[in-house]
């Protein structure tokens, strides 16, 4: 296996959904690592256009496709479930079929929201999914479609993503806390925060790995949104007392969230011999916060 950081001329990745938070980070890393990388936004290559998709795969002839394209806005999925189904469920199945027909490997990104959050411990890859909302249901259907069409595909589940590319909950928290303003945070929704740059490095490792099926990747440790926000306060030198706990029921959100959707990375650690990084150190470096 090549070491990460070495230039690869034998791999020609196609990154779909490169306009998104994860896709942008994956495209940036693979473009630096593999000079023949092609990155496409949804406007440039739409997963729901089956015939054009297959034609473009034949034309571009990638050795691997990394699919980061999705409607990830939970509220938008509840408002337009048909569009969510087209993009998150039908689109990945179209892509897997096209990859199978063209003999191309596929790495497909999914989510911890395929689980209902009722388990007390961490979710392993073989735990039965039971999504609560449209987003989770359509992403689960996307996983199923991918693996039905292409049995040797990789489905990589990730959770609570942050990092460079566009503002996330982390950025908004830091801005408000640095300004000395009070911020609300849900006392619940326990999960493992994950940085998009770390997901990109995980994808890089998967390029050479003899791995198929579902795999979990997430930074550690697990926290509630409240615990996360108070750690961000510490990292920015703000008063943790500025973080006020709120009941999720009081927010009036259309999309349900799992109480706890903590992904186990035991299989990842056994496969690659290393644990994912601690998100607190990544957040410190990202925010330029206090030691």
C-alpha positions in Angstrom: 0.0 0.0 0.0 1.3 3.5 -0.8 1.8 5.8 2.1 -0.6 8.8 2.4 1.0 11.9 0.9 2.7 10.2 -2.0 1.6 11.2 -5.4 -0.5 8.6 -7.2 -0.6 8.4 -11.0 -2.3 5.0 -11.1 -5.5 6.1 -9.4 -8.1 8.3 -11.2 -10.8 9.3 -8.7 -14.0 11.0 -9.6 -15.5 12.9 -6.6 -19.2 13.6 -6.9 -20.8 16.3 -4.7 -17.6 18.3 -4.6 -19.6 21.5 -3.8 -20.5 20.1 -0.4 -18.7 20.2 3.0 -17.4 16.6 2.7 -17.1 16.5 -1.0 -15.0 19.7 -1.1 -12.5 18.3 1.4 -12.3 15.0 -0.3 -11.8 16.6 -3.7 -9.0 18.9 -2.3 -7.1 16.1 -0.8 -7.4 13.7 -3.7 -6.5 16.4 -6.2 -3.3 17.0 -4.3 -2.6 13.2 -4.0 -3.9 12.0 -7.4 -3.2 14.4 -10.3 -5.9 12.7 -12.5 -8.7 13.4 -10.0 -11.9 14.9 -11.4 -14.3 16.7 -9.1 -17.9 17.4 -10.0 -20.7 19.3 -8.3 -24.3 18.2 -8.6 -24.9 20.8 -11.3 -22.1 19.3 -13.3 -23.1 15.7 -12.8 -26.5 14.8 -11.5 -26.9 11.3 -10.0 -30.6 11.3 -10.9 -29.8 11.5 -14.6 -29.0 7.8 -15.1 -28.1 7.8 -18.7 -25.9 10.9 -18.7 -24.2 9.5 -15.5 -23.2 6.3 -17.3 -22.1 8.1 -20.4 -19.9 10.4 -18.3 -18.3 7.4 -16.4 -17.5 5.8 -19.7 -16.0 9.1 -21.0 -14.0 10.0 -17.9 -13.0 6.3 -17.1 -12.2 6.8 -13.4 -10.7 3.9 -11.4 -12.8 4.8 -8.4 -15.9 7.0 -7.7 -16.3 8.7 -4.3 -19.9 9.8 -3.9 -20.4 12.7 -1.5 -23.6 14.0 -3.2 -26.7 14.2 -1.1 -29.4 16.4 0.3 -28.1 16.6 3.9 -30.5 19.3 5.2 -32.8 17.4 7.5 -35.6 20.0 7.4 -35.4 20.3 3.6 -35.8 16.5 3.4 -38.9 16.6 5.5 -40.3 19.5 3.4 -39.7 17.7 0.0 -39.4 13.9 0.6 -39.8 13.2 -3.1 -36.7 15.2 -4.0 -34.8 13.7 -1.1 -35.7 10.2 -2.3 -34.6 11.0 -5.9 -31.2 12.4 -4.7 -30.4 10.3 -1.6 -32.0 6.9 -2.6 -32.4 6.6 -6.4 -29.3 8.6 -7.2 -26.8 6.3 -5.4 -28.5 3.2 -6.9 -28.1 4.8 -10.4 -24.5 5.4 -9.7 -23.7 1.9 -8.4 -25.4 0.4 -11.5 -23.3 2.6 -13.7 -20.1 1.7 -11.8 -20.9 -2.0 -12.1 -21.5 -1.7 -15.9 -18.3 0.2 -16.3 -16.2 -1.9 -13.9 -15.5 1.0 -11.5 -15.0 0.8 -7.8 -17.4 2.9 -5.6 -17.0 4.5 -2.2 -20.4 6.0 -1.0 -20.8 8.3 2.0 -23.7 7.8 4.4 -24.7 8.8 7.9 -25.3 7.9 11.5 -28.9 9.0 11.1 -29.8 5.6 9.7 -30.2 4.6 13.4 -33.0 5.6 15.7 -30.8 6.4 18.7 -32.4 4.0 21.2 -29.3 1.9 21.8 -27.4 2.8 24.9 -24.0 2.0 23.5 -22.2 2.5 20.2 -23.7 1.4 16.9 -21.7 -1.3 15.0 -21.9 -1.8 11.3 -24.2 -4.8 11.7 -26.7 -3.2 14.0 -30.1 -3.0 12.4 -30.9 0.5 11.0 -34.2 2.2 12.0 -34.1 5.8 10.7 -36.5 8.3 12.3 -36.9 10.9 9.5 -36.9 11.4 5.8 -33.2 12.1 5.6 -32.2 8.9 7.4 -34.7 6.8 5.5 -33.6 8.0 2.1 -29.9 7.6 3.0 -30.6 4.1 4.2 -32.3 3.3 0.9 -29.3 4.8 -0.9 -27.0 2.4 1.0 -29.2 -0.6 0.2 -29.4 0.4 -3.5 -25.6 0.8 -3.7 -24.9 -2.6 -2.2 -27.6 -4.4 -4.2 -26.2 -3.0 -7.4 -22.5 -3.3 -6.6 -21.8 -5.9 -3.8 -18.1 -4.8 -3.5 -18.9 -1.2 -3.0 -17.9 0.6 0.3 -20.5 2.5 2.3 -18.8 4.8 4.7 -21.0 6.2 7.5 -19.9 9.4 9.2 -21.4 11.8 11.8 -21.8 15.4 12.8 -19.4 16.9 10.3 -17.4 20.1 10.7 -14.4 21.7 9.0 -13.4 24.2 6.3 -15.6 24.8 3.4 -18.7 26.4 4.8 -19.9 27.5 8.3 -21.2 24.7 10.5 -22.5 24.6 14.1 -18.9 24.7 15.3 -18.3 28.0 13.4 -21.5 29.6 14.6 -20.8 28.6 18.2 -17.3 30.1 18.1 -18.5 33.3 16.6 -21.2 33.9 19.2 -19.0 32.8 22.1 -16.1 35.0 21.1 -18.6 37.9 21.0 -19.7 37.1 24.5 -23.2 36.2 23.5 -25.3 33.4 25.0 -25.8 30.3 22.8 -28.4 27.6 23.2 -27.3 23.9 22.8 -29.4 20.8 22.9 -28.9 18.7 26.0 -29.0 15.5 24.0 -28.3 14.3 20.4 -25.2 12.4 21.5 -22.8 11.5 18.6 -19.2 11.7 17.5 -18.1 15.0 15.9 -16.1 14.4 12.8 -13.9 16.7 10.7 -14.3 16.7 6.9 -10.6 16.8 6.5 -10.4 13.5 8.5 -13.1 12.0 6.3 -11.0 12.9 3.3 -7.9 11.1 4.8 -10.1 8.1 5.6 -11.2 8.0 1.9 -7.5 8.2 0.9 -6.8 5.1 3.0 -9.7 3.3 1.4 -8.3 3.8 -2.1 -5.9 0.9 -1.5 -7.8 -1.1 1.2 -9.4 -4.5 0.5 -12.6 -3.4 2.1 -16.2 -3.9 1.0 -19.6 -3.3 2.6 -20.5 -0.9 5.4 -17.8 0.8 7.5 -18.0 3.5 10.2 -15.7 6.4 10.6 -16.0 9.2 13.2 -13.6 11.2 15.4 -13.7 10.7 19.1 -15.0 11.0 21.8 -18.8 11.1 21.7 -20.6 14.1 23.2 -24.0 15.7 23.4 -24.5 19.0 21.6 -24.4 20.7 25.0 -21.0 19.1 25.9 -19.7 19.9 22.4 -20.7 23.6 22.8 -19.1 23.9 26.2 -15.9 22.4 24.9 -15.9 24.9 22.1 -16.3 27.7 24.7 -13.2 26.4 26.5 -11.3 26.2 23.2 -12.1 29.8 22.3 -11.4 31.1 25.8 -15.1 31.9 26.5 -17.1 31.3 29.6 -18.8 27.9 29.3 -21.7 29.5 31.3 -22.6 31.3 28.1 -23.9 27.9 26.8 -27.5 27.4 27.8 -29.1 23.9 27.7 -32.3 23.6 25.7 -34.9 20.9 25.3 -35.0 19.7 21.6 -38.8 19.6 21.8 -38.8 23.4 22.3 -37.1 24.0 19.0 -40.1 23.2 16.8 -38.0 21.2 14.3 -39.9 19.2 11.6 -37.1 16.6 11.3 -36.7 14.1 14.2 -33.1 13.5 15.5 -31.9 10.3 17.2 -31.3 10.7 20.9 -27.9 9.1 20.5 -26.3 7.9 17.3 -22.7 7.1 18.3 -20.9 5.2 15.7 -18.5 2.4 16.8 -15.2 2.6 14.9 -13.9 -0.8 16.2 -14.0 -2.3 12.7 -12.1 0.7 11.3 -9.5 0.4 14.0 -9.0 -3.3 13.4 -8.8 -2.8 9.6 -6.3 0.1 9.6 -4.6 -0.4 13.0 -5.3 3.1 14.2 -8.1 5.0 16.0 -9.6 8.1 14.5 -8.2 11.3 15.9 -9.6 13.2 18.9 -11.9 16.0 17.6 -11.0 18.3 20.4 -7.4 18.6 19.1 -8.7 19.1 15.6 -11.2 21.8 16.8 -8.4 23.6 18.7 -6.2 23.7 15.6 -9.2 24.7 13.3 -10.4 27.5 15.6 -6.9 28.7 16.6 -8.2 28.4 20.2 -6.4 28.5 23.5 -4.3 25.4 24.4 
